């Protein structure tokens, strides 16, 4: 699929570089016809089709947009200067492309609209700025998101227009869903366990999540430092149950026999010949497994209605395994893998804290998927 897409892009690029723009002109796409003809004339200044296309398409494209601009000016469209500025920008782009093509300069009479664009951009910035102010004054989150978009659009037309950067930050804060993350710590005097590592991982992820720019997560410490008291959501996480270090030891013994094994030599009429027979050994293998598991309860609460919006029980487990063994009898009855096991010795399991961290790893992935999925489009 990737190769098909790659070759499609290459084919489109080659087509555009070789096209004179005649087809686009015939379809009424005058601006595209101009750009294609200019590109063609840069490569082949004497191309007749591109020459004819440019001569016909350029004045038609200019006149078309000037008519549109006059229509926009007399319209009641609230954002008419946004549209006017876009038309002037396209006219200026066509003018610049033609002037950057030596073979094109004598084919058409270029015309720039820089002053007209600057004035339209200023008016477009003002109409977007005022729209942003109105939406922000509504006082709800959805309107604040609209306000952010209008303020950003104003800044695109005129950089640093009025106090637009401050307005963007004000609107963004009003648009942001503020979520307090509450994790109940785990402390076990018996094992000396702590879920601080797991908490830190979750907090680190939430601090950098980018699934929705209008959602921000706060730890309890952050909220206290910023003196935040009002939130939209609470995420509460605690372990319903966890077990660390459930040990199981299995012992398995079996007698292994192997036929056709050389067990010696015999001399027959002065010639040594190998003697084959059956060998056997009793192999004992010990397998120790240490199982750790836990169940994390994740709840998303609406802070205003004090009701649960989403709740999931997320499981995780980790099994640590070690093997060792011994044998009695003839080693030749064993495989290389079995011999390797007999050379191993019992090793102690990891500390309980390490086991706790290991079974938390699959839970971490489930938490991040749950949170990012829930808040992606909210």
One Martini backbone bead per residue (centre of mass of N, CA, C, O) as a GRO file, in nm:
protein
  378
    1UNK     BB    1   0.058   0.062  -0.021
    2UNK     BB    2   0.301   0.254   0.004
    3UNK     BB    3   0.400   0.214  -0.288
    4UNK     BB    4   0.150   0.319  -0.429
    5UNK     BB    5   0.155   0.602  -0.303
    6UNK     BB    6   0.435   0.683  -0.397
    7UNK     BB    7   0.382   0.651  -0.709
    8UNK     BB    8   0.146   0.850  -0.717
    9UNK     BB    9   0.306   1.100  -0.636
   10UNK     BB   10   0.510   1.087  -0.862
   11UNK     BB   11   0.306   1.098  -1.095
   12UNK     BB   12   0.182   1.372  -1.014
   13UNK     BB   13   0.442   1.537  -1.032
   14UNK     BB   14   0.501   1.478  -1.330
   15UNK     BB   15   0.236   1.586  -1.441
   16UNK     BB   16   0.266   1.878  -1.336
   17UNK     BB   17   0.545   1.934  -1.478
   18UNK     BB   18   0.415   1.861  -1.782
   19UNK     BB   19   0.188   2.048  -1.764
   20UNK     BB   20   0.015   2.325  -1.922
   21UNK     BB   21  -0.306   2.367  -1.814
   22UNK     BB   22  -0.537   2.320  -2.023
   23UNK     BB   23  -0.741   2.145  -1.871
   24UNK     BB   24  -0.794   2.343  -1.640
   25UNK     BB   25  -0.899   2.568  -1.820
   26UNK     BB   26  -1.144   2.409  -1.944
   27UNK     BB   27  -1.262   2.376  -1.633
   28UNK     BB   28  -1.210   2.674  -1.486
   29UNK     BB   29  -0.908   2.651  -1.351
   30UNK     BB   30  -0.720   2.921  -1.363
   31UNK     BB   31  -0.510   2.911  -1.137
   32UNK     BB   32  -0.399   2.627  -1.197
   33UNK     BB   33  -0.321   2.692  -1.490
   34UNK     BB   34  -0.108   2.901  -1.420
   35UNK     BB   35   0.085   2.726  -1.246
   36UNK     BB   36   0.139   2.508  -1.463
   37UNK     BB   37   0.245   2.693  -1.688
   38UNK     BB   38   0.483   2.810  -1.532
   39UNK     BB   39   0.630   2.544  -1.476
   40UNK     BB   40   0.665   2.470  -1.775
   41UNK     BB   41   0.825   2.738  -1.859
   42UNK     BB   42   1.071   2.684  -1.683
   43UNK     BB   43   1.157   2.427  -1.847
   44UNK     BB   44   0.991   2.539  -2.127
   45UNK     BB   45   0.984   2.844  -2.277
   46UNK     BB   46   0.861   2.723  -2.578
   47UNK     BB   47   0.586   2.637  -2.488
   48UNK     BB   48   0.283   2.664  -2.644
   49UNK     BB   49   0.059   2.571  -2.453
   50UNK     BB   50   0.156   2.733  -2.203
   51UNK     BB   51   0.142   3.009  -2.337
   52UNK     BB   52  -0.163   3.010  -2.403
   53UNK     BB   53  -0.266   2.956  -2.119
   54UNK     BB   54  -0.150   3.203  -1.975
   55UNK     BB   55  -0.280   3.427  -2.152
   56UNK     BB   56  -0.576   3.333  -2.072
   57UNK     BB   57  -0.580   3.270  -1.755
   58UNK     BB   58  -0.481   3.519  -1.603
   59UNK     BB   59  -0.707   3.733  -1.662
   60UNK     BB   60  -0.939   3.550  -1.566
   61UNK     BB   61  -0.845   3.516  -1.274
   62UNK     BB   62  -0.846   3.812  -1.196
   63UNK     BB   63  -1.142   3.881  -1.269
   64UNK     BB   64  -1.277   3.672  -1.091
   65UNK     BB   65  -1.169   3.786  -0.814
   66UNK     BB   66  -1.274   4.073  -0.843
   67UNK     BB   67  -1.570   3.991  -0.846
   68UNK     BB   68  -1.572   3.851  -0.575
   69UNK     BB   69  -1.487   4.095  -0.408
   70UNK     BB   70  -1.738   4.270  -0.476
   71UNK     BB   71  -1.940   4.070  -0.359
   72UNK     BB   72  -1.833   4.065  -0.070
   73UNK     BB   73  -1.863   4.371  -0.005
   74UNK     BB   74  -2.197   4.347  -0.051
   75UNK     BB   75  -2.220   4.161   0.174
   76UNK     BB   76  -2.332   3.998   0.497
   77UNK     BB   77  -2.083   3.866   0.567
   78UNK     BB   78  -1.899   3.860   0.849
   79UNK     BB   79  -1.633   3.723   0.681
   80UNK     BB   80  -1.556   3.884   0.412
   81UNK     BB   81  -1.250   3.969   0.460
   82UNK     BB   82  -1.142   3.689   0.457
   83UNK     BB   83  -1.214   3.633   0.156
   84UNK     BB   84  -1.074   3.877   0.035
   85UNK     BB   85  -0.787   3.812   0.132
   86UNK     BB   86  -0.765   3.541  -0.016
   87UNK     BB   87  -0.788   3.657  -0.302
   88UNK     BB   88  -0.544   3.848  -0.285
   89UNK     BB   89  -0.339   3.629  -0.221
   90UNK     BB   90  -0.371   3.470  -0.485
   91UNK     BB   91  -0.298   3.703  -0.676
   92UNK     BB   92  -0.011   3.740  -0.560
   93UNK     BB   93   0.092   3.455  -0.618
   94UNK     BB   94   0.063   3.471  -0.923
   95UNK     BB   95   0.244   3.716  -0.966
   96UNK     BB   96   0.504   3.594  -0.844
   97UNK     BB   97   0.530   3.350  -1.035
   98UNK     BB   98   0.557   3.508  -1.296
   99UNK     BB   99   0.809   3.690  -1.201
  100UNK     BB  100   0.982   3.404  -1.162
  101UNK     BB  101   0.939   3.391  -1.489
  102UNK     BB  102   1.102   3.487  -1.764
  103UNK     BB  103   0.902   3.364  -1.991
  104UNK     BB  104   0.635   3.526  -1.864
  105UNK     BB  105   0.662   3.842  -1.861
  106UNK     BB  106   0.570   3.887  -2.186
  107UNK     BB  107   0.270   3.752  -2.176
  108UNK     BB  108   0.184   3.931  -1.924
  109UNK     BB  109   0.006   4.156  -1.714
  110UNK     BB  110   0.088   4.231  -1.418
  111UNK     BB  111  -0.073   4.222  -1.079
  112UNK     BB  112  -0.074   4.380  -0.775
  113UNK     BB  113  -0.219   4.346  -0.409
  114UNK     BB  114  -0.084   4.442  -0.137
  115UNK     BB  115  -0.249   4.675  -0.017
  116UNK     BB  116  -0.522   4.532  -0.031
  117UNK     BB  117  -0.445   4.299   0.151
  118UNK     BB  118  -0.366   4.452   0.409
  119UNK     BB  119  -0.646   4.578   0.452
  120UNK     BB  120  -0.809   4.312   0.457
  121UNK     BB  121  -0.650   4.181   0.689
  122UNK     BB  122  -0.724   4.389   0.903
  123UNK     BB  123  -1.033   4.346   0.883
  124UNK     BB  124  -1.026   4.042   0.936
  125UNK     BB  125  -0.899   4.061   1.216
  126UNK     BB  126  -1.128   4.226   1.342
  127UNK     BB  127  -1.367   4.031   1.294
  128UNK     BB  128  -1.234   3.795   1.453
  129UNK     BB  129  -1.188   3.940   1.719
  130UNK     BB  130  -1.487   4.007   1.780
  131UNK     BB  131  -1.584   3.716   1.776
  132UNK     BB  132  -1.408   3.623   2.012
  133UNK     BB  133  -1.528   3.811   2.226
  134UNK     BB  134  -1.818   3.705   2.209
  135UNK     BB  135  -1.767   3.406   2.273
  136UNK     BB  136  -1.622   3.453   2.547
  137UNK     BB  137  -1.879   3.595   2.687
  138UNK     BB  138  -2.064   3.336   2.723
  139UNK     BB  139  -1.906   3.119   2.936
  140UNK     BB  140  -1.844   2.868   2.762
  141UNK     BB  141  -1.653   2.619   2.635
  142UNK     BB  142  -1.739   2.612   2.333
  143UNK     BB  143  -1.706   2.917   2.290
  144UNK     BB  144  -1.405   2.928   2.366
  145UNK     BB  145  -1.309   2.757   2.129
  146UNK     BB  146  -1.407   2.954   1.914
  147UNK     BB  147  -1.238   3.190   2.013
  148UNK     BB  148  -0.963   3.071   1.957
  149UNK     BB  149  -1.000   3.047   1.647
  150UNK     BB  150  -1.044   3.351   1.594
  151UNK     BB  151  -0.782   3.459   1.716
  152UNK     BB  152  -0.593   3.296   1.534
  153UNK     BB  153  -0.694   3.414   1.270
  154UNK     BB  154  -0.615   3.704   1.331
  155UNK     BB  155  -0.306   3.639   1.364
  156UNK     BB  156  -0.267   3.549   1.065
  157UNK     BB  157  -0.321   3.828   0.940
  158UNK     BB  158  -0.215   3.977   1.221
  159UNK     BB  159   0.047   4.002   1.395
  160UNK     BB  160  -0.025   4.095   1.709
  161UNK     BB  161  -0.315   4.174   1.735
  162UNK     BB  162  -0.322   4.359   1.964
  163UNK     BB  163  -0.425   4.125   2.234
  164UNK     BB  164  -0.439   3.826   2.108
  165UNK     BB  165  -0.252   3.654   2.287
  166UNK     BB  166  -0.410   3.696   2.548
  167UNK     BB  167  -0.681   3.592   2.435
  168UNK     BB  168  -0.593   3.307   2.375
  169UNK     BB  169  -0.525   3.230   2.670
  170UNK     BB  170  -0.800   3.295   2.791
  171UNK     BB  171  -0.965   3.103   2.609
  172UNK     BB  172  -0.811   2.842   2.666
  173UNK     BB  173  -0.875   2.828   2.967
  174UNK     BB  174  -1.188   2.829   2.930
  175UNK     BB  175  -1.170   2.562   2.733
  176UNK     BB  176  -1.054   2.397   2.962
  177UNK     BB  177  -1.046   2.082   3.086
  178UNK     BB  178  -1.038   2.014   3.430
  179UNK     BB  179  -0.825   1.756   3.575
  180UNK     BB  180  -0.823   1.560   3.862
  181UNK     BB  181  -0.566   1.349   3.994
  182UNK     BB  182  -0.638   1.061   4.198
  183UNK     BB  183  -0.402   0.880   4.397
  184UNK     BB  184  -0.389   0.602   4.591
  185UNK     BB  185  -0.176   0.496   4.802
  186UNK     BB  186   0.069   0.236   4.854
  187UNK     BB  187   0.115   0.055   5.170
  188UNK     BB  188   0.362  -0.192   5.292
  189UNK     BB  189   0.509  -0.316   5.569
  190UNK     BB  190   0.574  -0.605   5.490
  191UNK     BB  191   0.716  -0.517   5.189
  192UNK     BB  192   0.764  -0.214   5.119
  193UNK     BB  193   0.546  -0.082   4.942
  194UNK     BB  194   0.508   0.118   4.630
  195UNK     BB  195   0.325   0.334   4.378
  196UNK     BB  196   0.508   0.574   4.281
  197UNK     BB  197   0.604   0.486   4.006
  198UNK     BB  198   0.323   0.463   3.879
  199UNK     BB  199   0.233   0.752   3.934
  200UNK     BB  200   0.458   0.893   3.773
  201UNK     BB  201   0.387   0.773   3.499
  202UNK     BB  202   0.102   0.887   3.476
  203UNK     BB  203   0.174   1.188   3.516
  204UNK     BB  204   0.366   1.208   3.276
  205UNK     BB  205   0.162   1.143   3.060
  206UNK     BB  206  -0.056   1.365   3.126
  207UNK     BB  207   0.142   1.611   3.088
  208UNK     BB  208   0.183   1.507   2.755
  209UNK     BB  209  -0.083   1.500   2.645
  210UNK     BB  210  -0.238   1.536   2.284
  211UNK     BB  211  -0.546   1.456   2.215
  212UNK     BB  212  -0.631   1.738   2.375
  213UNK     BB  213  -0.586   2.079   2.411
  214UNK     BB  214  -0.869   2.107   2.604
  215UNK     BB  215  -0.699   1.924   2.812
  216UNK     BB  216  -0.619   1.913   3.171
  217UNK     BB  217  -0.388   1.779   3.401
  218UNK     BB  218  -0.389   1.736   3.765
  219UNK     BB  219  -0.230   1.733   4.040
  220UNK     BB  220  -0.248   1.791   4.365
  221UNK     BB  221   0.010   1.964   4.382
  222UNK     BB  222  -0.054   2.155   4.148
  223UNK     BB  223  -0.321   2.266   4.258
  224UNK     BB  224  -0.198   2.391   4.515
  225UNK     BB  225   0.008   2.582   4.377
  226UNK     BB  226  -0.236   2.719   4.192
  227UNK     BB  227  -0.502   2.739   4.357
  228UNK     BB  228  -0.705   2.514   4.282
  229UNK     BB  229  -1.074   2.440   4.318
  230UNK     BB  230  -1.184   2.403   4.024
  231UNK     BB  231  -1.348   2.134   3.848
  232UNK     BB  232  -1.471   1.901   3.608
  233UNK     BB  233  -1.281   1.655   3.682
  234UNK     BB  234  -1.228   1.321   3.813
  235UNK     BB  235  -0.949   1.101   3.878
  236UNK     BB  236  -0.978   0.773   4.022
  237UNK     BB  237  -0.715   0.571   4.180
  238UNK     BB  238  -0.723   0.220   4.282
  239UNK     BB  239  -0.648  -0.068   4.459
  240UNK     BB  240  -0.839  -0.339   4.522
  241UNK     BB  241  -0.604  -0.551   4.445
  242UNK     BB  242  -0.307  -0.735   4.569
  243UNK     BB  243  -0.035  -0.963   4.470
  244UNK     BB  244   0.283  -1.066   4.615
  245UNK     BB  245   0.459  -1.365   4.588
  246UNK     BB  246   0.331  -1.622   4.464
  247UNK     BB  247   0.447  -1.940   4.537
  248UNK     BB  248   0.565  -2.207   4.312
  249UNK     BB  249   0.655  -2.561   4.339
  250UNK     BB  250   0.797  -2.784   4.099
  251UNK     BB  251   0.829  -3.146   4.059
  252UNK     BB  252   1.009  -3.336   3.801
  253UNK     BB  253   1.025  -3.683   3.723
  254UNK     BB  254   1.236  -3.879   3.491
  255UNK     BB  255   1.294  -4.147   3.273
  256UNK     BB  256   1.564  -4.164   3.044
  257UNK     BB  257   1.592  -4.304   2.719
  258UNK     BB  258   1.855  -4.433   2.489
  259UNK     BB  259   1.924  -4.543   2.185
  260UNK     BB  260   2.203  -4.608   2.006
  261UNK     BB  261   2.451  -4.606   2.206
  262UNK     BB  262   2.771  -4.578   2.264
  263UNK     BB  263   2.940  -4.819   2.502
  264UNK     BB  264   3.173  -4.942   2.307
  265UNK     BB  265   3.410  -5.204   2.233
  266UNK     BB  266   3.494  -5.462   1.983
  267UNK     BB  267   3.682  -5.752   1.898
  268UNK     BB  268   3.691  -5.867   1.550
  269UNK     BB  269   3.931  -6.017   1.405
  270UNK     BB  270   4.114  -5.752   1.490
  271UNK     BB  271   3.852  -5.566   1.491
  272UNK     BB  272   3.713  -5.269   1.579
  273UNK     BB  273   3.386  -5.234   1.730
  274UNK     BB  274   3.102  -5.093   1.796
  275UNK     BB  275   2.887  -5.055   2.082
  276UNK     BB  276   2.537  -5.074   2.123
  277UNK     BB  277   2.294  -4.908   2.342
  278UNK     BB  278   2.123  -4.846   2.644
  279UNK     BB  279   2.043  -4.541   2.809
  280UNK     BB  280   2.006  -4.391   3.145
  281UNK     BB  281   1.809  -4.130   3.326
  282UNK     BB  282   1.738  -3.929   3.611
  283UNK     BB  283   1.522  -3.650   3.592
  284UNK     BB  284   1.520  -3.337   3.781
  285UNK     BB  285   1.276  -3.071   3.788
  286UNK     BB  286   1.269  -2.731   3.892
  287UNK     BB  287   0.983  -2.505   3.939
  288UNK     BB  288   0.971  -2.154   3.989
  289UNK     BB  289   0.692  -1.944   4.071
  290UNK     BB  290   0.607  -1.587   4.065
  291UNK     BB  291   0.306  -1.430   4.146
  292UNK     BB  292   0.168  -1.115   4.023
  293UNK     BB  293  -0.119  -0.905   4.114
  294UNK     BB  294  -0.379  -0.667   3.990
  295UNK     BB  295  -0.651  -0.416   4.064
  296UNK     BB  296  -0.765  -0.132   3.892
  297UNK     BB  297  -0.952   0.151   3.983
  298UNK     BB  298  -1.130   0.355   3.743
  299UNK     BB  299  -1.253   0.697   3.780
  300UNK     BB  300  -1.491   0.920   3.626
  301UNK     BB  301  -1.581   1.244   3.735
  302UNK     BB  302  -1.828   1.474   3.792
  303UNK     BB  303  -1.797   1.765   3.971
  304UNK     BB  304  -2.098   1.877   3.965
  305UNK     BB  305  -2.279   1.600   3.985
  306UNK     BB  306  -2.134   1.359   4.125
  307UNK     BB  307  -2.071   1.149   3.883
  308UNK     BB  308  -2.019   0.867   3.699
  309UNK     BB  309  -1.883   0.833   3.368
  310UNK     BB  310  -1.639   0.619   3.431
  311UNK     BB  311  -1.562   0.258   3.466
  312UNK     BB  312  -1.265   0.057   3.548
  313UNK     BB  313  -1.115  -0.271   3.552
  314UNK     BB  314  -0.761  -0.319   3.579
  315UNK     BB  315  -0.548  -0.568   3.487
  316UNK     BB  316  -0.247  -0.735   3.633
  317UNK     BB  317   0.050  -0.940   3.545
  318UNK     BB  318   0.331  -1.143   3.687
  319UNK     BB  319   0.577  -1.395   3.588
  320UNK     BB  320   0.823  -1.562   3.766
  321UNK     BB  321   1.091  -1.779   3.635
  322UNK     BB  322   1.260  -2.085   3.746
  323UNK     BB  323   1.533  -2.327   3.676
  324UNK     BB  324   1.630  -2.661   3.792
  325UNK     BB  325   1.868  -2.952   3.836
  326UNK     BB  326   1.901  -3.320   3.819
  327UNK     BB  327   2.099  -3.636   3.801
  328UNK     BB  328   2.083  -3.993   3.733
  329UNK     BB  329   2.335  -4.140   3.545
  330UNK     BB  330   2.341  -4.107   3.202
  331UNK     BB  331   2.417  -3.827   3.022
  332UNK     BB  332   2.357  -3.943   2.725
  333UNK     BB  333   2.034  -3.927   2.764
  334UNK     BB  334   2.064  -3.625   2.727
  335UNK     BB  335   2.011  -3.321   2.641
  336UNK     BB  336   2.135  -3.009   2.618
  337UNK     BB  337   1.902  -2.874   2.775
  338UNK     BB  338   1.906  -3.069   3.019
  339UNK     BB  339   2.194  -3.018   3.103
  340UNK     BB  340   2.163  -2.714   3.155
  341UNK     BB  341   1.963  -2.745   3.392
  342UNK     BB  342   2.165  -2.910   3.582
  343UNK     BB  343   2.361  -2.641   3.601
  344UNK     BB  344   2.156  -2.510   3.760
  345UNK     BB  345   2.044  -2.274   4.009
  346UNK     BB  346   1.895  -2.142   4.253
  347UNK     BB  347   1.711  -1.835   4.248
  348UNK     BB  348   1.614  -1.546   4.354
  349UNK     BB  349   1.377  -1.336   4.364
  350UNK     BB  350   1.263  -1.051   4.331
  351UNK     BB  351   1.167  -0.793   4.472
  352UNK     BB  352   0.857  -0.683   4.551
  353UNK     BB  353   0.877  -0.407   4.411
  354UNK     BB  354   0.945  -0.521   4.130
  355UNK     BB  355   0.687  -0.691   4.101
  356UNK     BB  356   0.492  -0.456   4.119
  357UNK     BB  357   0.593  -0.306   3.866
  358UNK     BB  358   0.541  -0.534   3.659
  359UNK     BB  359   0.220  -0.557   3.695
  360UNK     BB  360   0.178  -0.245   3.614
  361UNK     BB  361   0.247  -0.223   3.312
  362UNK     BB  362  -0.026  -0.319   3.178
  363UNK     BB  363  -0.195  -0.102   3.325
  364UNK     BB  364  -0.078   0.152   3.203
  365UNK     BB  365  -0.182   0.104   2.912
  366UNK     BB  366  -0.485   0.106   2.992
  367UNK     BB  367  -0.500   0.390   3.110
  368UNK     BB  368  -0.405   0.554   2.862
  369UNK     BB  369  -0.627   0.452   2.671
  370UNK     BB  370  -0.869   0.546   2.833
  371UNK     BB  371  -0.803   0.850   2.855
  372UNK     BB  372  -0.747   0.924   2.558
  373UNK     BB  373  -1.021   0.821   2.450
  374UNK     BB  374  -1.217   0.995   2.626
  375UNK     BB  375  -1.061   1.293   2.561
  376UNK     BB  376  -1.036   1.338   2.253
  377UNK     BB  377  -1.361   1.457   2.189
  378UNK     BB  378  -1.461   1.647   2.445
   0.00000   0.00000   0.00000
